[in-house]
């Protein structure tokens, strides 16, 4: 390739170069963070919905990579819906500097491992090239994923927790920075202590019906964004579906607190009260949150 040859003429080669660079920077970051037990696999074909499989910190991620020259105007990408069959599928959209191939910033589309790929929407993608008649036919297995559905992430280091999760200590720090509730003078003493960051003061027998003030000590939508959970309502639907199937809720203390906030928002606007079985599941959410807070 001549130095002045346009990059788009060798776009497949450029994609591979950027993929190798992403893997090198990702594994370097994991190594420097003390994670020495990781594995990277590449897909031999591009029909499986993912480009990379990365396992680290006991999390297996199937990753579809997208790229755009820094300053580019692209407003959407296409996603292969086979990725939705993977329990920890995600899409990472990287900007890159055309002069140096430096990566960043990044965009993240995913949620907790085990909850599957978030809903990309129902707009079916079209082929980029027309047929003999010039028509760009639909690609039934692909969806158009708008830029607005991604969470912007400045650096690859900031992306790691979205991929492989925060540990409980980091989630506790996130919670302490997220508490924003203003309390009345009649608020129970234990709740005032929690507002000051003393989470071990939460009553061990706290139930769903008494947890609304606790839930709203944090701004749950902002917390969900900081945790990389994706669209909060879509995340909560998947979290609830998992809980109904398994009898427990996924996540560490900050994820469970965000879930408690979102569940209170759900039931505040619901036309009915939760039935006895649902109340038991919501009580279980409270108990899991308390257990993870006290453990941390």
C-alpha positions as CSV (number, residue, x, y, z in Angstrom):
1,X,0.0,0.0,0.0
2,X,1.5,3.3,-1.1
3,X,1.8,6.0,1.7
4,X,-0.7,8.2,0.0
5,X,-3.2,5.4,-0.8
6,X,-6.6,6.0,0.8
7,X,-7.1,3.8,3.9
8,X,-10.6,2.9,2.8
9,X,-9.1,0.9,-0.1
10,X,-7.6,-1.5,2.5
11,X,-10.2,-1.2,5.1
12,X,-10.1,-4.9,6.0
13,X,-6.4,-4.7,6.7
14,X,-6.9,-1.6,8.8
15,X,-9.6,-3.3,10.8
16,X,-7.1,-6.1,11.7
17,X,-4.4,-3.7,12.6
18,X,-6.8,-1.9,15.0
19,X,-8.0,-5.2,16.4
20,X,-4.4,-6.2,17.2
21,X,-3.7,-2.9,18.8
22,X,-6.9,-3.1,20.9
23,X,-5.9,-6.6,22.1
24,X,-2.4,-5.4,22.9
25,X,-3.6,-2.4,24.9
26,X,-6.3,-4.4,26.7
27,X,-4.0,-7.2,27.8
28,X,-1.3,-4.7,28.8
29,X,-3.9,-2.9,31.0
30,X,-5.0,-6.2,32.5
31,X,-1.4,-7.1,33.3
32,X,-0.5,-3.8,34.8
33,X,-3.7,-4.0,37.0
34,X,-2.5,-7.3,38.4
35,X,-4.6,-9.7,36.3
36,X,-2.2,-12.3,34.9
37,X,-4.8,-15.0,34.1
38,X,-6.5,-14.0,30.9
39,X,-7.2,-15.6,27.5
40,X,-7.9,-14.1,24.1
41,X,-9.5,-15.9,21.2
42,X,-10.3,-14.7,17.7
43,X,-13.1,-15.7,15.5
44,X,-12.0,-17.3,12.2
45,X,-15.1,-16.2,10.4
46,X,-17.1,-13.0,10.6
47,X,-20.5,-14.6,10.7
48,X,-20.6,-15.5,14.4
49,X,-21.4,-12.0,15.6
50,X,-18.2,-11.3,17.4
51,X,-14.5,-10.6,16.7
52,X,-12.9,-11.4,20.0
53,X,-13.5,-13.6,23.0
54,X,-11.7,-12.4,26.1
55,X,-11.8,-14.1,29.5
56,X,-10.5,-12.3,32.5
57,X,-11.5,-12.0,36.2
58,X,-13.8,-15.0,35.8
59,X,-15.8,-13.2,33.1
60,X,-16.1,-14.4,29.5
61,X,-16.8,-11.6,27.0
62,X,-17.8,-11.9,23.3
63,X,-16.8,-8.6,21.7
64,X,-17.9,-7.1,18.4
65,X,-15.4,-4.3,17.5
66,X,-16.3,-1.2,15.5
67,X,-14.0,1.6,14.6
68,X,-14.1,5.2,13.2
69,X,-11.5,7.7,12.5
70,X,-11.3,10.4,15.2
71,X,-13.6,13.2,14.2
72,X,-15.7,11.0,11.9
73,X,-19.4,11.7,11.4
74,X,-20.7,8.2,11.5
75,X,-23.9,8.2,13.6
76,X,-24.5,4.4,13.7
77,X,-23.0,1.0,13.2
78,X,-24.5,-2.4,12.4
79,X,-24.5,-5.2,14.8
80,X,-24.8,-8.9,14.0
81,X,-27.6,-10.3,16.0
82,X,-25.9,-13.7,16.5
83,X,-24.1,-11.8,19.2
84,X,-27.3,-11.8,21.2
85,X,-27.0,-15.5,21.7
86,X,-23.9,-14.9,23.9
87,X,-24.6,-14.3,27.6
88,X,-21.9,-11.6,27.8
89,X,-22.0,-10.2,24.3
90,X,-21.1,-6.5,23.9
91,X,-20.1,-4.0,21.2
92,X,-17.1,-1.7,21.6
93,X,-16.8,1.2,19.1
94,X,-13.3,2.7,19.1
95,X,-12.2,6.0,17.7
96,X,-8.7,6.1,16.3
97,X,-6.2,8.7,15.2
98,X,-5.5,8.1,11.5
99,X,-1.9,9.5,11.8
100,X,-0.8,7.4,14.8
101,X,-3.5,4.7,15.1
102,X,-3.8,5.6,18.8
103,X,-7.2,4.3,20.1
104,X,-9.7,6.3,22.1
105,X,-12.1,7.4,23.1
106,X,-14.4,4.4,23.2
107,X,-18.1,3.7,23.2
108,X,-19.7,0.8,25.1
109,X,-22.9,-1.1,24.4
110,X,-23.4,-3.9,26.8
111,X,-24.5,-4.8,30.3
112,X,-23.7,-7.2,33.2
113,X,-22.3,-10.6,32.1
114,X,-25.0,-13.2,32.1
115,X,-27.8,-10.8,31.1
116,X,-27.1,-11.0,27.3
117,X,-26.8,-8.3,24.8
118,X,-29.1,-5.2,25.3
119,X,-31.8,-4.6,22.8
120,X,-30.2,-2.7,19.8
121,X,-33.5,-1.7,18.4
122,X,-35.6,-3.0,15.5
123,X,-34.1,-1.1,12.5
124,X,-32.9,-3.7,10.1
125,X,-29.6,-2.9,8.4
126,X,-29.0,-2.8,4.6
127,X,-26.1,-4.0,2.6
128,X,-23.5,-1.3,1.9
129,X,-23.3,-2.2,-1.8
130,X,-26.2,-2.3,-4.2
131,X,-27.3,-5.3,-6.3
132,X,-27.3,-5.4,-10.1
133,X,-30.3,-3.0,-10.0
134,X,-28.6,-0.7,-7.5
135,X,-30.9,-1.7,-4.6
136,X,-29.4,-2.1,-1.2
137,X,-31.1,-5.2,0.2
138,X,-32.0,-5.8,3.8
139,X,-29.7,-7.8,6.0
140,X,-32.2,-9.7,8.2
141,X,-29.6,-10.8,10.8
142,X,-28.2,-7.3,11.4
143,X,-29.6,-4.2,13.2
144,X,-28.6,-0.6,13.0
145,X,-27.2,0.5,16.4
146,X,-27.4,4.3,16.9
147,X,-24.5,6.2,18.6
148,X,-26.9,7.4,21.2
149,X,-27.3,3.9,22.6
150,X,-23.6,3.8,23.5
151,X,-22.0,5.0,26.7
152,X,-18.9,7.1,26.0
153,X,-15.8,5.9,27.8
154,X,-12.6,8.1,27.7
155,X,-9.9,5.5,28.0
156,X,-9.4,1.7,27.8
157,X,-8.6,1.7,31.5
158,X,-12.1,3.1,32.1
159,X,-13.6,0.4,29.9
160,X,-12.2,-2.5,31.9
161,X,-14.8,-2.3,34.7
162,X,-17.6,-2.4,32.1
163,X,-16.1,-5.5,30.6
164,X,-15.1,-7.4,33.7
165,X,-16.8,-5.7,36.5
166,X,-15.8,-3.7,39.6
167,X,-14.7,-5.4,42.7
168,X,-16.9,-4.7,45.8
169,X,-14.4,-2.2,47.2
170,X,-14.7,-0.1,44.1
171,X,-18.5,-0.4,44.0
172,X,-18.6,0.9,47.6
173,X,-16.5,3.9,46.6
174,X,-18.9,4.5,43.7
175,X,-21.8,4.4,46.1
176,X,-20.3,6.8,48.5
177,X,-19.8,9.3,45.7
178,X,-23.3,8.7,44.4
179,X,-25.3,9.4,47.6
180,X,-27.3,12.5,47.0
181,X,-30.4,12.2,49.1
182,X,-31.5,15.0,51.3
183,X,-33.1,13.8,54.5
184,X,-35.8,15.3,56.8
185,X,-35.1,15.8,60.4
186,X,-37.6,13.0,61.2
187,X,-35.6,10.5,59.2
188,X,-34.6,7.4,61.2
189,X,-31.1,7.6,62.7
190,X,-29.9,4.5,60.8
191,X,-30.8,6.2,57.5
192,X,-28.9,9.3,58.4
193,X,-25.9,7.1,59.2
194,X,-26.2,5.4,55.8
195,X,-26.3,8.8,54.1
196,X,-23.0,9.6,55.8
197,X,-21.5,6.5,54.2
198,X,-21.9,4.1,57.2
199,X,-23.6,1.2,55.3
200,X,-23.2,-1.3,58.2
201,X,-26.1,0.6,59.9
202,X,-28.7,-0.7,57.5
203,X,-31.0,-3.0,59.6
204,X,-30.3,-6.7,58.7
205,X,-34.1,-7.4,58.5
206,X,-34.9,-4.6,56.1
207,X,-37.7,-5.5,53.8
208,X,-38.9,-4.1,50.4
209,X,-41.8,-2.2,51.9
210,X,-39.4,-0.2,54.1
211,X,-36.6,0.4,51.6
212,X,-37.9,3.2,49.4
213,X,-35.9,6.0,51.2
214,X,-32.8,3.9,51.2
215,X,-33.2,3.2,47.4
216,X,-33.5,7.0,46.7
217,X,-30.4,8.0,48.6
218,X,-28.6,7.5,45.2
219,X,-29.4,8.9,41.8
220,X,-30.0,5.5,40.3
221,X,-29.9,6.5,36.6
222,X,-26.5,8.1,37.0
223,X,-25.2,5.1,39.0
224,X,-26.4,2.7,36.3
225,X,-24.5,4.8,33.7
226,X,-21.3,4.8,35.8
227,X,-21.5,1.0,36.1
228,X,-21.9,0.6,32.3
229,X,-25.3,-1.2,32.6
230,X,-26.7,0.4,29.4
231,X,-30.2,1.7,29.2
232,X,-31.4,1.5,32.8
233,X,-35.0,0.4,32.0
234,X,-33.8,-2.3,29.6
235,X,-31.2,-3.5,32.2
236,X,-33.8,-3.7,34.9
237,X,-36.1,-5.8,32.6
238,X,-33.2,-8.3,32.1
239,X,-32.2,-8.2,35.7
240,X,-35.8,-9.0,36.8
241,X,-36.1,-11.8,34.2
242,X,-32.9,-13.3,35.6
243,X,-34.2,-13.0,39.2
244,X,-37.6,-14.6,38.3
245,X,-35.8,-17.5,36.7
246,X,-33.0,-18.0,39.3
247,X,-34.5,-16.7,42.5
248,X,-31.6,-14.2,43.0
249,X,-30.4,-10.9,41.6
250,X,-27.1,-10.3,39.8
251,X,-24.3,-7.9,40.7
252,X,-22.3,-6.4,43.5
253,X,-23.4,-3.8,46.0
254,X,-23.6,-0.8,43.6
255,X,-25.4,-2.8,40.9
256,X,-27.9,-4.2,43.5
257,X,-28.5,-0.7,44.9
258,X,-29.1,0.6,41.3
259,X,-31.5,-2.3,40.8
260,X,-33.4,-1.4,44.1
261,X,-33.8,2.1,42.8
262,X,-35.1,1.0,39.4
263,X,-37.5,-1.5,41.0
264,X,-39.0,1.2,43.2
265,X,-39.5,3.3,40.1
266,X,-41.1,0.4,38.3
267,X,-43.6,-0.3,41.1
268,X,-44.3,3.3,41.9
269,X,-45.9,3.7,38.4
270,X,-47.4,0.2,38.2
271,X,-51.2,-0.1,38.3
272,X,-51.0,-3.0,40.8
273,X,-49.0,-3.9,43.9
274,X,-46.5,-6.7,43.7
275,X,-48.1,-10.1,44.5
276,X,-46.8,-12.2,47.5
277,X,-44.3,-14.1,45.3
278,X,-42.9,-10.8,43.8
279,X,-42.7,-9.3,47.3
280,X,-40.5,-12.3,48.4
281,X,-38.2,-11.7,45.4
282,X,-38.0,-8.0,46.2
283,X,-37.2,-8.8,49.9
284,X,-34.5,-11.0,48.5
285,X,-33.1,-8.1,46.6
286,X,-32.9,-6.1,49.9
287,X,-31.2,-9.0,51.7
288,X,-28.6,-9.5,48.9
289,X,-27.8,-5.8,49.0
290,X,-27.3,-5.7,52.7
291,X,-25.2,-8.9,52.6
292,X,-22.9,-7.5,49.9
293,X,-22.6,-4.1,51.7
294,X,-21.7,-5.7,55.0
295,X,-19.2,-8.1,53.3
296,X,-17.5,-5.2,51.6
